[in-house]
Amino acid sequence: MKRVLGSPRLGPIVVMAAGLLVLAALSHKAMTAGGSLVPEFVLAQWRGGLEHEGREVYDHRAEIVDAVGLAPGMTVADIGAGTGLFARLFAQRVGPTGRVYATDVSRWAAFKTAVLARAESLGNITAVVNGETDAGLAPGSIDVAFLCDAYHHFTKPWSMLHSIYRALKPGGRLVLVDYERIPGKSPAWILEHVPARFDKATVLRDLEDSGFRLRDEETFLSENYLLVFQRP
């Protein structure tokens, strides 16, 4: 089910949190350049969890965005967007004539993505709360789907892959970044964090069994891998 942020179904917790943040902003008289009422120190805390030096995908974010291969006017979905780091970078690449969907199963994550996008005056990002079996995207609505360190969190990977496949236009691409899980080689924290069934070989088989075809692989990452698939 697709729930675009801002609908009445956000729930009382998110609404209350939003109200508290607005009150905090007013008390600090801190309005960002983009018009967000959330104080900059709060925005910095939100970014800091996933957007920091030492996290490989953050350090190589420019190369990753290049590998996605976006052009002005395209529509891209950042699925499992977290704080929306890549969604915001994609928004700059596709420009005002393009569209970015930042989806997440967490309403709080979607709310933060929407606020951070507003703080950067990015009006072409739509935050979507999706379910565990559905990406929340209309059939044939996107040119590119992007998953960064998200696939290994899927509880229903087959259903999600089928949903993403339907959302892609014919010839559309799925760009997948995730952790290399190699016993005896990968760091212990990756082996603990990523379930054994989400090793690269199994993920590749999942995608191909779902109808995707491997088109390319980038090799500039070490802790992660980057695969580019295409919907026929």
Long-range contacts (C-beta under 8 A, 24 or more apart in sequence): 1-130, 1-131, 1-134, 1-136, 2-128, 2-129, 2-130, 2-134, 2-136, 2-137, 2-138, 3-107, 3-128, 3-129, 3-130, 3-136, 4-126, 4-127, 4-128, 4-129, 5-107, 5-110, 5-111, 5-113, 5-114, 5-126, 5-127, 5-128, 5-129, 6-114, 10-107, 10-111, 10-129, 11-107, 14-107, 14-108, 14-111, 17-108, 17-111, 18-111, 21-115, 32-119, 33-119, 33-121, 34-118, 34-119, 34-120, 34-121, 34-122, 35-118, 35-119, 35-121, 36-115, 36-116, 36-118, 36-119, 38-115, 38-119, 43-115, 43-116, 43-119, 46-83, 46-112, 46-115, 46-116, 47-83, 47-85, 47-116, 49-83, 50-82, 50-83, 50-85, 51-83, 51-85, 56-221, 56-222, 56-223, 56-224, 57-148, 57-149, 57-177, 57-221, 57-224, 58-85, 60-220, 60-221, 61-85, 61-86, 61-89, 63-218, 63-220, 64-148, 64-177, 64-226, 65-89, 65-90, 65-93, 67-175, 67-218, 67-226, 67-228, 68-93, 68-144, 68-146, 68-175, 69-144, 69-173, 70-94, 70-98, 70-144, 72-97, 72-98, 73-97, 73-98, 74-98, 74-143, 74-144, 75-99, 75-100, 75-101, 75-141, 75-142, 75-143, 75-144, 76-100, 76-101, 76-142, 76-143, 76-144, 76-145, 76-146, 77-101, 77-102, 77-103, 77-135, 77-137, 77-142, 77-144, 77-145, 77-146, 77-164, 77-167, 78-102, 78-103, 78-146, 78-148, 79-103, 79-130, 79-135, 79-145, 79-146, 79-147, 79-150, 79-160, 79-164, 80-104, 80-105, 80-147, 80-148, 80-149, 80-150, 80-151, 80-153, 81-109, 81-110, 81-113, 81-127, 82-109, 82-113, 82-150, 83-109, 83-112, 83-113, 83-116, 84-112, 84-113, 84-116, 84-117, 84-125, 84-127, 86-146, 86-148, 87-113, 87-117, 87-125, 88-116, 88-117, 88-120, 88-122, 88-125, 90-146, 91-117, 91-122, 91-124, 91-125, 92-122, 94-124, 95-124, 96-123, 96-124, 98-124, 99-124, 99-126, 100-124, 100-125, 100-126, 101-125, 101-126, 101-128, 101-136, 101-137, 101-142, 102-126, 102-127, 102-128, 103-127, 103-128, 103-129, 103-130, 103-135, 103-136, 103-137, 104-128, 104-129, 104-130, 105-129, 105-130, 105-131, 105-132, 132-156, 132-159, 132-160, 133-159, 133-160, 133-163, 134-159, 134-160, 134-163, 135-160, 135-163, 135-164, 135-167, 137-163, 137-164, 137-167, 138-167, 139-166, 139-167, 140-166, 140-167, 140-168, 140-169, 140-170, 141-167, 141-169, 142-167, 142-168, 142-169, 142-172, 143-168, 143-169, 143-172, 143-173, 144-168, 144-172, 144-173, 144-174, 144-175, 145-172, 145-173, 145-174, 145-175, 146-174, 146-175, 146-177, 147-174, 147-175, 147-176, 147-177, 147-178, 148-177, 148-178, 149-177, 149-178, 149-179, 149-224, 150-178, 151-176, 151-178, 151-198, 151-203, 152-178, 152-179, 152-193, 152-194, 152-195, 152-198, 157-206, 158-206, 158-210, 161-206, 161-207, 161-210, 161-212, 162-210, 165-210, 165-211, 165-212, 165-231, 168-231, 169-231, 170-231, 170-232, 171-230, 171-231, 171-232, 172-230, 172-231, 173-215, 173-228, 173-229, 173-230, 173-231, 174-207, 174-212, 174-228, 174-229, 174-230, 174-231, 175-226, 175-227, 175-228, 175-229, 176-203, 176-207, 176-226, 176-227, 176-228, 176-229, 177-221, 177-224, 177-225, 177-226, 178-203, 178-224, 178-225, 179-223, 179-224, 179-225, 180-222, 180-223, 180-224, 180-225, 186-223, 187-223, 190-223, 200-225, 203-227
